[in-house]
Amino acid sequence: MKNGFFEKVYQVVKQIPKGKVATYGQIARLCGNAKMARQVGWALHVNPQPFVIPCHRVVTKQGQLAPAFAFGGEDAQRRALESEGICFVDGLVDMQKHLWER
Protein backbone atom coordinates (compact mmCIF):
# COMPACT_ATOMS: atom_id res chain seq x y z
CA MET A 1 0.00 0.00 0.00
CA LYS A 2 2.72 2.46 1.02
CA ASN A 3 4.78 1.93 -2.12
CA GLY A 4 1.66 2.21 -4.27
CA PHE A 5 0.75 5.51 -2.62
CA PHE A 6 4.29 6.85 -3.03
CA GLU A 7 4.19 5.98 -6.74
CA LYS A 8 0.88 7.86 -7.10
CA VAL A 9 2.48 10.84 -5.38
CA TYR A 10 5.41 10.81 -7.80
CA GLN A 11 3.10 10.57 -10.83
CA VAL A 12 1.02 13.55 -9.67
CA VAL A 13 4.04 15.68 -8.73
CA LYS A 14 5.55 15.10 -12.17
CA GLN A 15 2.51 16.91 -13.62
CA ILE A 16 3.08 20.19 -11.75
CA PRO A 17 4.30 22.63 -14.41
CA LYS A 18 7.18 25.07 -14.05
CA GLY A 19 6.02 28.29 -12.45
CA LYS A 20 3.36 26.53 -10.38
CA VAL A 21 3.23 24.87 -6.95
CA ALA A 22 0.90 22.39 -5.30
CA THR A 23 0.20 21.72 -1.64
CA TYR A 24 0.79 18.50 0.29
CA GLY A 25 -2.96 18.22 0.87
CA GLN A 26 -3.74 18.83 -2.79
CA ILE A 27 -1.37 16.03 -3.81
CA ALA A 28 -2.94 13.72 -1.21
CA ARG A 29 -6.45 14.44 -2.58
CA LEU A 30 -5.31 13.83 -6.15
CA CYS A 31 -3.86 10.50 -4.99
CA GLY A 32 -7.20 9.47 -3.55
CA ASN A 33 -6.81 10.15 0.18
CA ALA A 34 -7.04 13.72 1.44
CA LYS A 35 -5.93 12.67 4.93
CA MET A 36 -2.48 11.55 3.79
CA ALA A 37 -0.76 14.93 3.36
CA ARG A 38 1.94 13.94 5.87
CA GLN A 39 2.64 10.77 3.87
CA VAL A 40 3.03 12.93 0.75
CA GLY A 41 5.82 14.70 2.62
CA TRP A 42 7.46 11.38 3.47
CA ALA A 43 7.21 10.24 -0.14
CA LEU A 44 8.88 13.43 -1.32
CA HIS A 45 11.54 13.14 1.38
CA VAL A 46 12.65 9.85 -0.19
CA ASN A 47 12.17 11.01 -3.79
CA PRO A 48 14.07 8.45 -5.90
CA GLN A 49 14.49 10.83 -8.86
CA PRO A 50 15.01 14.40 -7.58
CA PHE A 51 15.63 15.88 -11.01
CA VAL A 52 12.70 14.05 -12.62
CA ILE A 53 10.13 14.38 -9.83
CA PRO A 54 10.01 18.14 -9.05
CA CYS A 55 9.32 17.87 -5.32
CA HIS A 56 10.55 21.44 -4.82
CA ARG A 57 7.18 22.52 -6.29
CA VAL A 58 5.25 21.15 -3.28
CA VAL A 59 4.64 23.55 -0.38
CA THR A 60 2.22 23.97 2.53
CA LYS A 61 -1.23 25.46 1.91
CA GLN A 62 0.11 28.76 3.28
CA GLY A 63 3.01 28.71 0.80
CA GLN A 64 5.67 27.75 3.33
CA LEU A 65 8.74 25.90 2.13
CA ALA A 66 10.20 22.67 3.50
CA PRO A 67 12.40 22.77 6.61
CA ALA A 68 16.13 23.28 6.29
CA PHE A 69 17.02 19.58 6.07
CA ALA A 70 15.28 19.14 2.72
CA PHE A 71 16.63 20.04 -0.73
CA GLY A 72 20.24 20.42 0.35
CA GLY A 73 19.88 23.47 2.55
CA GLU A 74 17.49 26.09 3.79
CA ASP A 75 17.47 28.26 0.67
CA ALA A 76 17.77 25.58 -2.02
CA GLN A 77 14.00 25.12 -2.50
CA ARG A 78 13.45 28.87 -2.68
CA ARG A 79 16.23 29.28 -5.26
CA ALA A 80 14.78 26.44 -7.36
CA LEU A 81 11.31 28.00 -7.28
CA GLU A 82 12.59 31.51 -7.99
CA SER A 83 14.52 30.16 -11.00
CA GLU A 84 11.14 29.00 -12.36
CA GLY A 85 9.54 32.42 -11.86
CA ILE A 86 7.79 31.77 -8.54
CA CYS A 87 7.20 34.96 -6.52
CA PHE A 88 7.24 35.27 -2.74
CA VAL A 89 5.30 37.60 -0.44
CA ASP A 90 6.51 37.96 3.15
CA GLY A 91 8.64 34.83 2.79
CA LEU A 92 5.81 32.65 1.44
CA VAL A 93 5.00 31.53 -2.09
CA ASP A 94 2.38 33.82 -3.65
CA MET A 95 -0.29 31.10 -3.71
CA GLN A 96 -2.88 33.26 -5.50
CA LYS A 97 -0.51 33.62 -8.40
CA HIS A 98 1.23 30.25 -8.48
CA LEU A 99 -1.15 27.56 -7.15
CA TRP A 100 -1.54 24.77 -9.69
CA GLU A 101 -5.16 24.27 -10.69
CA ARG A 102 -6.07 20.74 -11.68
Rosetta blueprint (number, residue, H / E / L):
1 M L
2 K H
3 N H
4 G H
5 F H
6 F H
7 E H
8 K H
9 V H
10 Y H
11 Q H
12 V H
13 V H
14 K L
15 Q L
16 I L
17 P L
18 K L
19 G L
20 K L
21 V E
22 A E
23 T E
24 Y H
25 G H
26 Q H
27 I H
28 A H
29 R H
30 L H
31 C L
32 G L
33 N L
34 A L
35 K L
36 M L
37 A H
38 R H
39 Q H
40 V H
41 G H
42 W H
43 A H
44 L H
45 H H
46 V L
47 N L
48 P L
49 Q L
50 P L
51 F L
52 V L
53 I L
54 P L
55 C H
56 H H
57 R H
58 V E
59 V E
60 T L
61 K L
62 Q L
63 G L
64 Q L
65 L L
66 A L
67 P L
68 A L
69 F L
70 A L
71 F L
72 G L
73 G L
74 E L
75 D L
76 A H
77 Q H
78 R H
79 R H
80 A H
81 L H
82 E H
83 S H
84 E L
85 G L
86 I L
87 C L
88 F E
89 V E
90 D L
91 G L
92 L E
93 V E
94 D L
95 M H
96 Q H
97 K H
98 H H
99 L E
100 W L
101 E L
102 R L
